[in-house]
Structure formats: C-alpha cells, structure tokens
Amino acid sequence: QVQLVESGGGLVQAGGSLRLSCTASGSFSNINVMGWYRQAPGKQRELVATIISSGRTKYADFVKGRFTISRDNAGNTVFLQMDSLKPEDTAVYLCNAEVGVLALSYLYWGQGTQVTVSS
C-alpha cells in the first residue's frame, strides 16, 4: 500500500504564492511519475503538471510560466510552486503518483489540499 500526503494549501490573495508538497510512503520499488491535478467545484479534474523520474516536466497551458513542479533527491516528494496566483486557480489540488511494485505499476491519489485565491 502507498500513501500520498499533500500539504501547503490555503488562502492567498491574487498575485500571491503558495508551495504545495506531496510525499509518498509505503512499499514500492520506484516512482515513475508524480503529478498535480486540480478540481474546482462543478468542473472536471484537470492536469496541472507532471514530472517523471528523469526530471522532465509537463505543464498545462494555463499554468506555464507561473507554476513550477519539482521533486526532491530521493524522488518521493513532489513540490508545486505556484506564483502569480489568480482567482481561477481556486480548486482542490490533488497529487498522484505512478508507482512501481515488483513488475507492475499502480496509480495512487492523495486526498487533496484546498487552494483558495481571493480577488
């Protein structure tokens, strides 16, 4: 079993910054991909950013230039630095990870952390 625990959400004014973190724990061989998604009320969950084990990153167009995804050296924690936040960034932000266990891969999700940006 793998657990993902997010932290760092909160309330911030437009133009402000927040840094989210997500740490994976449990029994696994490796983490192939870690990512952040978000879901606003009444909307579908959408990709924000991903980072693979090599360090290559991918961003949704609506966060390019404002958000930065990174991982720690151990590869078990992923960060999302969010700058120049806008009210439309308000959502629950969820971490996910594609984890290798023996010869198989599994996808896990965290519980989510609320980000609220006031205008």
Salt bridges, closest charged atoms under 4 A:
GLU46 OE2 - ARG38 NE 2.81
ASP61 OD1 - LYS64 NZ 3.13
ASP89 OD1 - ARG38 NH1 2.90
ASP89 OD2 - ARG66 NH1 2.73
